[in-house]
Amino acid sequence: MTAARRHRLLTTNLLKATTLAAIALSVASCATNSAKDPTTTGSIPTVSTSAPLDRMDSAELANAERSIGAAYVKSPKDKDIGMRYATVLGMTGKNGQALAVMQQVAIAHPNDRDVLSAYGKAQAGAGQLQQALATIDRAQTPDHPDWRLYSAKGAVLDQLGRADEARGTYRMALEAQPNEPSVLSNLGMSYILTGDLKTAETYLRTAAKQPIADSRVRQNLALVVGLQGRFPEAMQIARSELSPQQADANVAYLRNMLAQQNSWSKLADKSQVPSSTRQPGTATTAAGKSASAAGNTLSDMSMRPAVSTN
């Protein structure tokens, strides 16, 4: 595999993760602030709302996709249901379908800032990066900027290889929302993309120390620690404060990302991992989003690693 191909693979996964992290924050905010909260109307079965989407395992995500999808069929113009359905579709790898859902929601709510933000993230997840930038810029209002949109834009810029612009945009997000762990995490992931692992670790450790930091931030920290050859420490971080199912998902995700960097076998040898566990695993969840970048989905890199196109 060529260096360029490895970079594209890593960037794509970072964007997905980051983006998912950002989308999760955005949707959670919408659900909290909306007068019509789908978690209390009964329109979405309990299985889809009993836990945050980013903490569900693959079976729970599949159940959530079915139940939220059924609610979406009944109410395709409902903003909150549509955004949540697009989120779970993205988390299960159905980026094209997630984009189609958000297109319909955007038609029904053409001037809604939250919808435009989620639409831009869906475009990024589907690889429509220039369109995503245009949509995110249209959603942003300079007189009252939204840090989540700055973070999402940074994740997309990272996906496009415009690292300096991306980092400037992340810093604008931090000016609006100081010490926001998802943005600090995206900034750290941006440095991973250019191979500056020490700087990346500095930002990710700062992010992980924030009181509201979640497991996605710690997963990104585990990734950068593992990429530097400290695999036992990375495993410890990945498994901390999580249920066994979540820990297994994080470790599988970490193995998968390291395998894409052609690092897993070397790190496994260094840490004396039993041979039966040396094969790269498959992530059961993308979060732990992105990018973030992906991107979340780096923020949202929006780009959920958890790069957040939050």
Secondary structure, DSSP 8 states (H G I E B T S, - for coil): --HHHHHHHHHHHHHHHHHHHHHHHHHHHHHHH-SS-HHHHSSS-GGGTSS-GGG--HHHHHHHHHHHHHHHHH-TT-HHHHHHHHHHHHHTT-HHHHHHHHHHHHHHSTT-HHHHHHHHHHHHHTT-HHHHHHHHHHH--TTS--HHHHHHHHHHHHHTT-HHHHHHHHHHHHHHSTT-HHHHHHHHHHHHHTT-HHHHHHHHHHHHHSTT--HHHHHHHHHHHHHTT-HHHHHHHHHTTS-HHHHHHHHHHHHHHHHHTT-HHHHHHHHT--GGG-S----S-S-------B----------------
